[in-house]
Amino acid sequence: MKRSPEQQRGEPEPQRLTFEKPKGWYRYGKIPYKIFYSLEHPTGSLVDDKNPGKFRVTPDTGGGYSLSIWVHEAVPAEYKDIVMHHELIEMELIFSGGRQEETHQQAVVKTESYAKTHLSPEEYENFTRWQKTLDNY
């Protein structure tokens, strides 16, 4: 069996992300904020069917800040965790000192690996076809 680049570097394969509800709170990796997520966000200034995921550090109602991640409602259910993974990885890289224009490309590579790990070859082919309909993904 061929080893992934993560396995070759000694990094564990990422587990598939799961979410109990369409909206809620999450913790992930080295991100220093609690994370609010919405997996069914309607079209607006944040996300739409061509820009399915967005993140921002936002004021928290209890004081301080949170990380908010929005995923567009049109994202197929089987890809929502992949879009979330991309946004989480990008933020984790930014919090590690990366520049946003570079971290996006790094997150794209890691997202591709994540998708290949968790989708069958046919599902992955469908995912890449869907992904080509997006802006800057």
MOGI-V224814 format. One record per residue. PSI is psi as a letter, one per 40 degrees, with the letter a starting at -180 (NA if undefined). D_LAST is the distance of its C-alpha to the last C-alpha in whole Angstrom. Layout:
BEGIN
psi d_last
PSI D_LAST
PSI D_LAST
END
This chain:
BEGIN
psi d_last
h 29
h 27
i 26
i 22
d 21
d 22
d 25
d 26
e 25
e 27
h 24
i 25
h 22
h 20
i 22
h 20
i 19
i 22
h 22
d 26
i 25
d 22
i 23
a 25
i 25
i 23
i 24
h 22
b 22
e 23
h 22
e 25
i 25
i 25
h 22
h 22
i 19
h 19
e 17
f 19
h 18
i 19
h 17
a 18
e 17
d 15
i 13
a 13
e 12
e 9
g 8
e 9
i 10
i 12
i 14
i 17
h 21
i 23
h 27
i 28
d 31
e 33
i 33
a 31
i 27
i 24
h 21
h 19
h 16
h 15
h 13
i 14
d 17
e 15
h 13
i 15
d 18
e 17
e 13
d 14
d 15
d 12
d 10
d 13
d 13
d 10
d 11
d 14
d 14
d 12
d 15
d 18
d 17
d 17
e 21
e 21
e 22
i 18
i 17
d 14
d 12
d 13
d 12
d 9
d 9
d 12
d 10
d 7
d 11
d 12
d 10
d 11
d 14
d 15
d 13
d 16
d 18
e 19
i 18
i 21
d 20
d 20
d 18
d 15
d 15
d 15
d 12
d 10
d 12
d 10
d 7
e 8
e 9
i 6
h 6
f 4
NA 0
END
